[in-house]
Amino acid sequence: MTEQQKITPESDMAASASESLTSYEEARDWIEGLVAFGIRPGMERIEKLMELSGHPERRLKFIHVAGTNGKGSVCAYLTSVLLRCGYDVGTFTSPYITKFTNRFQYNGTDIPEETLLLLANRLKPLVEEIAATELGSPSMFEVSTALAILYYGTVSYPDFVVWETGLGGRLDVTNIVTPLVSVITNVGHDHMDILGDTIEAVTREKAGIIKAGVPVISAVSQPEAAAIIRDTAKAKNSSLYMLGDKFTIQPLHVEENEQTFRFEGMFRSIEPLTITLNGVHQQSNAAVAVMTLEVMRQYYALMLEDEDLREGLRTAAWPGRLEMIGTSPRLLIDGAHNPEGAQMLAESLKSTYRYDKLHLMMGMLANKNHRDTLRHILPLVDTLVVTEPDFRKALPAQELAALVQELRETIGRSFELIIEPNWKLALERLQSLSNADDLAVVTGTLYLIADVRSQLLYNKDSEKGW
């Protein structure tokens, strides 16, 4: 039976009252057009969508992953290992790097375009019905989340859904589910305009995914943030497994494209474990994934063989994060779009990569903490090319350059600053500067990373977006 056949004509009767979408492109444009309704934290519209859809989320087993950085990598490790163990896995992530369908994966493969079209036509009349009420129209992310639940709960039926939050946790629409386990990778300075202006406020929002009696795995490190996670877990009567307490990692070997470490958990210790994602922080991300799987093995009888765990971790991939996409010159892309991400990039550039000169290109959105991000990056660069992502919220290159000039005096290192608003011309300039012994890096917002990646790997524009 094909995925299209599983969606019966009867299940689509509601679509008849609404003008049907006729192609994948039209369905994608309709969903992305809802971005005009903005980011509106709250659960009312997604709850109504699920009620009108018959609550398909109640049929699924979720692993809910929140955090400032590392969410995508943890999702990649979990997906890779579970697939290696023989399970069917749905993976919902955001934003996407190359194509809108990337965010809805089943067994590592994007949702078929025709299936997305059929599901969009199921949702469209429901969205219009809700839009006509005092709730207002569901947003782009709300409809995308509902589409993912319909895909997994009415079409593909995976054994597990690896479920990444969009923003925050407590009022993030992915919080409509009750998972088998909750994961909070870390907490940092991101989306503070929405989540709150202190680490404590951001942590309370992310801790909002903790459900009564559901185990929690976390690598949160700041004492004030860890205290909030512990208090929330205790109040919810949820067992908490914190990195540095219930499990630890011992690095064994680090080189470019390969790291090995020892995992020490309360149930058992495992070594060596090898990952090919770069950056020392990936050892922590992998350890969080291992602890999550160990908890599932203990609580839910997950079938997890050591060989499958090792191979799943080793083969896990996550595009756009310390990803080498060019060899002549060497060109590395990394979506370090906040201070914590920039710190991880800087540490990796110092510990993992070898080069004569470092030429770095950066483009950012207008709503980020650029000053602290730049403080991590500027001491390392020989050349900085500032540009603009092709996105509506782009920070003008001149404004980013002005901030760089402000900070230049404080870092005690001279470097060449190049301002090129057109990202394609900026990329050409970056490549022309880089010799065989140099390293070229593109970093900043994932919207820029998406464009550069698609241009260099596929020679086409990306369908980047939330």
N, C-alpha and C positions, 0 to 999 in steps of 0.2 A: 504494500500500500504506500503510495507516495504521500509527501507532506501535504500537497494540495488536496488530495482525496480525503484526508482526515478532516478537512474543513468542509462540512456538508453544506448544501444549499440552505437547509433549515436553520443552521447556525448563523447564516448571513441574512436572514429575513429582515432584520432591523435596518440593514443598509439600504433597503429599497426606498425608504422614506427620505433618504439623503442622496444628493448627486454623487454618483460613484466616481472614485479615482480610477483612471484607466491605464496607468503605467507606474513602474517603480519610481521613475523620476518625479512623476506627479505626486505620488505618495510621500516621497522624501521631502519634496518642496512644501507640501501641506504641513507636515510635522515640523519642519524647521521654520516655517512661517509663523508658528506659534511662539517663537522666541520673542515676538513683540510683546507678549504678556509678561516677560521678564522672569526673574527668580522670585518666587513667592513662597517662602517656607510655610509649610502647613500641610495637614493631612486630609482636609475635608474633601477635596476634589478627587484625590486618588482613592479614598474610601468609597466615594460614590461610583467611580468608574469600576471598582472591583465588585460592588454590590450589583450594579447593572450587568456585569459580566458573569455573575454566578460564583464569585469568589474562587477563581482558579488558583490563587496563591496558596490556598489551604491544602492543595493536593501535593505541594512540592516541599523538598527538603533543602533548606538554604544554609549556606555558610556566609554570614554577613560581615563584610570587611569595611572598616572605616579607618581614618587617619589622615594626617596632613601629607606625608610622603610615604612611599612604599606600598600603597594599596594595590596598585597595578602589578607590581612585582610579586607580592604575596599571592594575588589571584592567579598569576601565571604559574607559580610553583605549585599551588594547590591543584590547578587544572591539569598540569602536566603529570603529576604523580597519580591523581585519581584515574586519569585516562590509562596510564601505564598499568594500574591495578585492574583494569578491565571494566571500569564503571563508565556509564554514559553521563556526560557532564555538560551542563549549560553554563556559560560564562557571560555575565553582563558587566560591562566596564564603560567608563567614559573619562575624558573625551576620546573620540576615535582618531586614529592617525592618518589613515588613507581613505577609507570609505565608510559611509554611514552604516552599512551592514556589519562593519567590524565589531560593533558594540553588542550584537546579539549572536553569540556563537554557540554551536552545539557540536560537541566532540572536536573542537578546534577549527570548525568550518563556519564561515559566515552564514547567516540566515539567507536562503534563496530569495532573490528579488521578487519572484512571483508570490512567495509566501508572505513576505512583508506587505506586498500590495493587498492581498486578501485580508490580512489582519488589520491593516489601516482602514479598509472599507468596513470592517466590523466595528472599529472604534469611532469612526467619523460621526455617525449619527448619535452615538452616546456623548461624544464631546460637544456636539451642537446642542443636545438636550441639556447638558449641564451649563453650557454657556448662556442659555436662556434663563437661568435661575440667578438668585442672588449670589451664588458662589462664583460666577464668572467663568470664563473659559479656562479649562485646563491648559497648563503651559507645555512648552515643547518637551521638557524633561519628564513631566508627569505622563504625557502621552507615550513617550519612549519607554518609560518604566512599565506602563500598562501593556504596551505591545510586547515587551520582553516576557511579562508574566503570561500573557495569552500564548506566546510562542512555546514557552516551556510547559505550561499547564494544560494546553488544549491541542498541541501539535506534536512536539518532539518527546515529551515525557522523560526527561533525564532522571538518573538516580539522584544526582545532587546538582544544585545551582550555586555556583560561586558568584556572589552578589555584592558588587562594589557600590558604596554610597556615592552620591553625586557631590554633596556639599554638607558638611557637618554630620548630623546623625539624628538628633532628636526629632527635628521637623523635616528631615530629608524624606522624600516620598518613598525611597527604598525601605523605609522603616515600617512600611505596611505589613511586612512579613514577620513571623516568629521563627527564628532560625534554630538549627541544631546547635550551633556555636556562634558566638560573636567575637570578632577580632578588631582590636584597635591598635594599629601599627605604632603610631606616635602622634605627638601634638606639636604644632609649630605656628609660626606667624603667617597665616594665609587666610584669605576671606574674612579678615577681621572686621571689615566694614559691615558684614552680615552676621558673623558668629559672635562678635564681641571683641573688645579691644584689649583683653588680657589673656594670658595663657589659661588662667582658671576658667574664664568665660568660654573659651573655645573648647576646653576639656569637658565642661558640663554638657555642651552640645553634642560632642562626639560620644560621651558616655550615655547619651540618650538611646543608643541602640541596645544597651544591656537590658535583657528581658528577665522576668522572674524565673529563677531556676535554670537559666540557660548558661552554660559555661562560658567564660571570657578568657581570651588569650591576648596579651598586650606586651608591647616593647616600650611603652611610655617611660621616659627617663627622668624628666624634671620632678623633683620632690613634691611640688605643689600639685602637679598634674596627676602623679601617681597616687597621691592621697585622695583625690577626687574619684579616681577609678576604683580604688579600694573601698571607699565609703559607699559608692553607688552599687558595687557588686555585693557588698555586705547587706545593704538595704533591700536588695532584690533577691537575697538568698542564693546568689550565683557564685559558683566556684571560680576563683580567679587564679590564672597561671601567668605570672609576670616574669619577663626576662630579667635575669639577675637574682631571682628569688626561686621560683619553681623550675626554671631551666636556664642554662648558661651555654655559651659557645667558647671554644678554645681554637683560635686560628692555628692552622698547621702550615699552610703554604699559600703564597699569593704571587701570581704573575698575570700578565695580560691574558685575558680570556680564560683563566682558570684559577679557582681558589678552592682550597680544601680546609675543612674544619671538623672539630669534634663537637657533637651535640651531647650535652649532659642534661637529662630530664629526670623528673621524679619517678617515672616509670622504668626508664632504662637509659643507657648511654649508647651512642652509635658513632662509629668512626671507621674510616674517613668518609665524609660526605663532600662531594665535589659539585661546584656550580660554575657555570661559564659566563654568567652575567657579571659585569665588572663593577668595581667599587666595593670597598670593605664593608660598607653599610648593607650590601646584599647578603652578607653572612647573617646579619640580624634578621633581615626579611625572610631568608630561607629557614632560619631557626624558628621564627614565628609560625611559618607554614608547617614545619615538622611537628611543633608542639600542638598545633591545631589538629593535625592528623592523628597524633598520639592520643589526644583527648577523645577524638571520634572512635579510635580503636578501643579505648577503654569503656566509653559510655554507650556506643552504638554498634559495637562488634564490626567495625570497618575491617575488611580484609586487606591487610597491608604487609606485604612481604618486603624484607630489607632490600632485595635486589630491585624491586619496582620503585621503592623510595629513592634509592641511589640514582637509578637511570632517569626517573622523572625529574629530579632536581637538576641533574647534569644537562638534560636536554631542554629545560625550560628557557623560553625566550620572551623578551618584552621589548617591542620596537620603540625607538625614540629615547631610550635611557642608556647612556654610555654605549651607544651603538656605533661601531665603526662601519661607515658605508662607502668609504673611498680609500684607495690604496696609493694613488699617484696623483695628487698628494694624499697622505693619510688624512682622512676627514672624519671626525667624531661628532655625533650629535647627541645632545642631552637636554631634556626639558627641565632645566633647573630654573624654575619660575618663581621661587621664593627663597628667603635667606637660608632655610635648612637645606634645600636642594642645592643651592650654590655652595654651601659649606661641604656637602658631600662630593660635589664635582671637584672643588678645589683639593680636597683630601685625596681624591682618586688621581688627579693630575700629578700630584706630588708623589704618590706611593706606587702607582701602577704603570704609568706611561713614561716612556723615555723619548726625549726630543731635544733638539738644539734650540729652536725658537718656538714660542707659542703664539699663534695668530688666532684671535677669537672674534666671532661675529655674534652680536646680540640684538634681539628685538623683544620688546616687552609690551604688555597691556598697560592701560593707564591706571589700573586700580591695585597695583602691587607695591610692596615695600622695597623699592629699588635701592635705596641707600644702603641698607644692610646687605642686600644681595651683592651689590658692587664691591663692598668692602672685602668680601671673600675672593672675588675674581681679580680685581685690578692688580694686586701685588704679584700676580703670576704672568701677566701678558706682556708680550713684546709689541704686539699690534692689537688694537681694538677697533673693530668695524661696527658702528652702530647703525641699525636700520629699523624698518617698520614692518611688522607682520601685516599681511593682507587680511585685516579683520577690523570690524567696525569700532572696536574699543582700543585700537592701537595707540600706544604712546608715540607722539611724533619724535623722530630721530633727533631733531634739534634739542628737544627737552631732555632726552636721555643723555645727549652729549654735554649739555649744560651741567647736569648733575655729575657726570664723570669729571668735568673740568674742576668742579668744586672739590671733589674728593682727591683729585690727582696730587694736590699739595700735601696731603696727609699721609700718603702711603710710602713715600721715600723711594719711588721707582719711576723712571722715565719710560714712556712707551709712546708709540705713534697712535694718534686718534684719527680715524677716518669716518666721515659722516656720509652715508649713502642711503637715502630713504627707500629707494627701490631695492627690494630684497634680492631680486635676481641679479642686478648689477653688483650689489654688495657681495653676493656669493661668488661671482666671477672675480671680483677684486681679491677676496679671501684666497681663492684657489691660486691666483697668479702670484700672490705673495709667498706661498708655501713651497719650500724646497724639499728635497727628498728626506732630509734629516729633521724637518720641522713637523709640527702637529697643528692641523687646522681644526678648530672646534666651532660648532654652531650651537648656541644655547639661548635660553629665554623661554618665552611662551611656547606651549605645545602647538599653537596655531602656526608659528614660524617653522617649528620642527616638522610639522606635517607637510608644509609646502616644500621645504628643502629635501626631505626624504623622497617625496613623490617625484620631484624634479630629477634627482640624481639616480634613483633606482628604476623609475618607470617612465621618465621623460614625459610626464603629464601633470596636470593640476590635481591637487587632492580635493576630496570632498570633506575638508576639515570642519570640525565644529563640535558643539556639545551634543 
